[in-house]
C-alpha cells in the first residue's frame, strides 16, 4: 500500500499541473483576443482609407476627364479589398488599394487647378491620416501577435498551447 504522503504529493502535483494548464489557457485566450481586437482595428482603418479613396474617385470623376482607367482601377481594388476575409487576402488586397491610390493621386497632381482645390487637398490629407492610422494599428497588432506567437512557441508553454489548440497567428 502506498504511503499517504506519496498520495498527497501526487494529488498536489496533479492540482499544480491543472492550475498551470488553466492559467496558460486563460493567458493564451486573453492574448489571442487582444490580437484579434487589434486586427479588427487594422481592418477599420483600411475601411476608412477605402471610403476616402471612393470620395476621391467621385471628386475626380466630376472634375477630370481622361483618367477613367486609373479611377476604375481604384474602384476595382477597393471593391476587391472589401470582399477579402482572410488576413492574407486582406493584406494583399489592401496593397492593391494603396498602389491604385498612389496612381490616382499622381494623376490628380497633373491638373494644377484640381490639385490646388480645397476639397482635393482635404481628401489627400485624410488619405495621409488614414495611412498613418493604418501604420500605427499594424504596429500594435504585430506587437501583440509577436508576443502571442512567442508564448505559443515558448519552452514552458508549447505543450499547453498544443493541448489547448492554440496556434500561431500571422503577422502583417
C-alpha positions in Angstrom: 0.0 0.0 0.0 1.2 3.5 -0.8 2.2 5.9 1.9 -0.4 8.7 2.4 2.3 11.3 1.9 3.0 9.9 -1.6 -0.7 10.1 -2.4 -0.9 13.7 -1.2 2.2 14.5 -3.2 0.7 13.0 -6.4 -2.6 14.9 -5.8 -0.7 18.1 -5.2 1.3 17.5 -8.4 -1.9 16.9 -10.4 -3.5 20.1 -9.0 -0.4 22.1 -9.8 -0.4 20.8 -13.4 -4.1 21.5 -13.8 -3.7 25.0 -12.3 -0.8 25.6 -14.7 -2.9 24.5 -17.7 -5.8 26.6 -16.7 -3.6 29.7 -16.3 -1.8 29.0 -19.6 -5.2 28.6 -21.3 -6.6 31.9 -19.9 -3.3 33.7 -20.8 -3.4 32.3 -24.4 -7.1 33.2 -24.7 -6.6 36.8 -23.5 -3.6 37.3 -25.8 -5.4 35.8 -28.8 -8.4 38.0 -28.1 -6.2 41.1 -27.8 -4.6 40.3 -31.2 -8.0 39.8 -32.8 -9.2 43.1 -31.5 -6.1 44.8 -32.8 -6.7 43.2 -36.2 -10.2 44.5 -36.2 -8.8 48.0 -35.6 -6.5 47.5 -38.6 -9.5 46.5 -40.7 -11.4 49.5 -39.6 -8.5 51.8 -40.7 -8.4 50.0 -44.0 -12.1 50.6 -44.4 -11.7 54.3 -43.6 -9.0 54.6 -46.3 -11.2 52.8 -48.8 -14.1 55.3 -48.1 -11.7 58.2 -48.5 -10.5 56.7 -51.8 -14.0 56.4 -53.0 -14.7 60.0 -52.2 -11.6 61.0 -54.1 -12.7 58.9 -57.1 -16.1 60.7 -57.1 -14.5 64.1 -56.9 -12.1 63.3 -59.7 -14.9 62.0 -61.9 -16.7 65.3 -61.6 -13.7 67.5 -62.5 -11.2 65.5 -64.6 -11.7 63.7 -67.9 -9.2 61.2 -69.3 -8.2 59.3 -66.2 -11.0 56.8 -66.3 -8.7 53.7 -66.3 -7.0 54.8 -63.1 -10.2 55.7 -61.4 -11.7 52.3 -62.4 -8.5 50.6 -61.0 -9.1 52.3 -57.7 -12.8 51.4 -57.7 -12.0 47.7 -58.5 -9.2 47.4 -55.9 -11.5 49.0 -53.2 -14.2 46.5 -54.1 -11.8 43.6 -54.0 -10.4 44.7 -50.6 -14.0 44.9 -49.3 -14.6 41.3 -50.2 -11.4 40.0 -48.7 -11.8 38.0 -45.5 -8.7 36.0 -44.5 -5.8 38.1 -43.1 -3.5 37.2 -46.1 -6.2 38.2 -48.6 -6.9 41.4 -46.8 -3.2 42.4 -46.8 -2.8 41.5 -50.5 -6.0 43.4 -51.5 -5.1 46.5 -49.4 -1.7 46.6 -51.0 -3.6 46.8 -54.3 -5.7 49.7 -53.0 -2.6 51.5 -51.8 -0.9 51.2 -55.2 -4.1 52.3 -57.0 -4.4 55.3 -54.7 -0.8 56.3 -55.5 -1.6 56.2 -59.2 -4.7 58.3 -58.7 -3.0 61.0 -56.6 -0.2 61.1 -59.2 -2.8 61.6 -61.9 -4.6 64.3 -59.9 -1.3 66.2 -59.4 -1.1 66.7 -63.2 -4.1 69.0 -63.1 -2.9 72.1 -61.2 -6.3 73.7 -60.6 -7.7 70.4 -59.3 -4.6 69.7 -57.2 -4.9 73.2 -55.7 -8.6 72.8 -54.8 -9.6 72.8 -51.2 -11.7 69.6 -51.4 -8.8 67.6 -53.1 -6.3 68.8 -50.5 -8.7 67.8 -47.7 -9.2 64.3 -49.1 -5.4 63.9 -49.7 -4.8 64.9 -46.0 -7.5 62.3 -45.0 -5.7 59.6 -47.0 -2.4 60.6 -45.3 -4.1 60.4 -41.9 -5.6 57.0 -42.9 -2.2 55.7 -43.8 -0.7 56.9 -40.5 -3.5 55.2 -38.6 -3.0 52.0 -40.6 0.7 52.0 -39.8 0.0 52.6 -36.1 -2.6 49.8 -35.8 -0.4 47.4 -37.7 2.4 48.1 -35.3 0.2 47.4 -32.4 -1.2 44.2 -34.0 2.2 42.9 -34.9 3.5 43.6 -31.3 0.6 41.6 -29.9 0.9 38.8 -32.5 4.6 38.5 -31.9 4.1 38.3 -28.1 1.4 35.7 -28.6 3.5 33.6 -31.1 6.5 33.7 -28.8 4.3 32.3 -26.0 2.9 29.6 -28.3 6.5 28.5 -29.1 7.9 29.1 -25.6 9.7 26.2 -23.8 7.3 26.1 -20.9 4.1 26.9 -22.8 4.4 24.9 -26.1 2.8 21.8 -24.5 -0.1 23.8 -23.1 -0.6 25.6 -26.4 -0.8 22.3 -28.4 -3.0 20.7 -25.7 -5.5 23.7 -25.8 -5.4 24.1 -29.5 -3.7 27.5 -29.7 -1.8 28.1 -33.0 0.5 30.8 -34.3 -1.3 33.8 -35.8 0.0 35.6 -38.9 1.8 38.9 -38.7 1.2 41.7 -41.2 
